[in-house]
Amino acid sequence: MRDVAVIGIGQSAFGKFPWRTAADLGADAVRAAFSDCGISPKAIEVAYCARAFDASCTAQDVLKEVGIRGIEMINVENACAGGATSLRGLWKEIADGRHDVGIAVGVESMTTSPIAGKLIPPEKSDIEGHLGLTMPAMFGMVARRQMAQGARIEDFAQVSVKNHHNGCLNPQAQYKKEFSVEDVLQSRMICDPITLLMCCPNTDGAAAVILCSMDVAKRYTTQPIRIMASALCSADYKYTQEDICLSPVGQKVATMAYEMAGVEPKDIDLVEMHDAFANEEILRYEDLMLCEPGEGIRLLRSGATALGGRIPVNPSGGLLALGHPLSASGIRTVCEIVLHLRGQAGARQVPGATVGLAQMLGGLVSNLEHGTVAGVHILAR
Amino acid sequence: MDNRTPLKKGLFDEKDGGRLHGNQCATCKRVYFPPAPFCYDCLGREMEEIILSRRGKLYSYTIGRMPSTHFEPPYALGLIDLPEGVRVFAPLIMTEDERYRIGMEMELMIDELWQEEDQHIVAYRFKPVS
């Protein structure tokens, strides 16, 4: 297996743009990735593109905008892990030696999707969806369990305060506004005890990364960022998730990624993750083994996951401040890690970062664990 | 009463105040609700129908404050652990004081939950044991 490097990253604006097409947003991200690394679109040999809603040949639709055609293009859907899936697909092509240079894109137009302005439900055929189960309802029930184990509602609010603060330092964040714990708690109740400011917003946006084999990378850049691990796995049946606060598949994928990278959780300098709901971030600290089991709340309260702490989580502002264009987020998180490893993250830079981890977890399917697919990438300079 | 349609056939009946239908693997004894076509765990093909207990414990809950597909807010939702070892997601009745708590004893009821054109959709929900 060959070493694979990220050489170019790009992101579109993130926000509510119902007048813009997915192809248009995707092309912005792709153009940004090309100008980041200076290679020609003609160098691209293979493309992966993730999109969840209204998808039909999105890779072709996006890439025709920048002159890429006539190559192998693969379109994928994997809920919130779609972007991570597209990146992993491309990584495999290059690691296996099938291709040398390729692009992975994630794009979503949430404001024009069938679920615009709604609480994301499970698949239409799911009985539980008809009976009222939505993503925020699930995380409301998870939050009640966390509170029974010692979490306070102020802890959830603190995650939102932290990530919105980070978002103020990120020119690409959708929301650049500081909030207090009080503000978060007094925002509109969505699914008790989850308030509006504990939920990631519906957002349009796209992100792209250009990968190539490490030997080819050296032709294009003096700062290739190495992909140390790429791991993706789907969940087990629901009966295995006895405690809804734990993600068996999230833990499994984290373990796979650490083993593949040959690093331990303590070696990670920063994490970008799926904070679709503020209380979720605390659970994922434990899945990713950033702390001992049951110590997530203590890790948050210690300030370790804030900028300047031992292990900053979501220095970009996370899904809470950037918004969550479903399939774009898994690529966008990798772009953020790359910026830090290159020392280009500006006011939110994690000083001296050498190893970063990008995690995604998503999907709500009847009879399976909630969080039906998990993906983790570990990158290093 | 011919304008009552069950949400899905084979999940419940209205005898004795309402009963949920599950099934159990004849080989490894794992219990499923909704009934499974085969045992997902040991892949055994011999499944036995069982009637689940009407009472269970509230594992967790939330109060919805934004509309879902069929419910206008506020509406209560919960996960109920039944003694057979299954956890059921279901709407809960909306009590005025909303005083749900984890571990509370809950009881099944069958009800018309929403309307689709001229049909009343009948499904299950839970209420606190009074």
Interface residues (C-beta under 8 A of the other chain):
Chain A: L119 P121 I127 E128 G129 H130 L131 G132 L133 T134 P136 A137 G140 M141 V142 A143 R144 R145 A148 R188 M189 I190 C191 D192 P193 I194 Y237 K238 Y239 I244 N367
Chain B: L7 K8 L11 R30 P34 Y40 D41 Y59 S60 Y61 T62 I63 G64 R65 M66 P67 S68 T69 H70 F71 Y75 L77 G78 L79 V86 R87 F89 A90 P91 I102 L113 A123
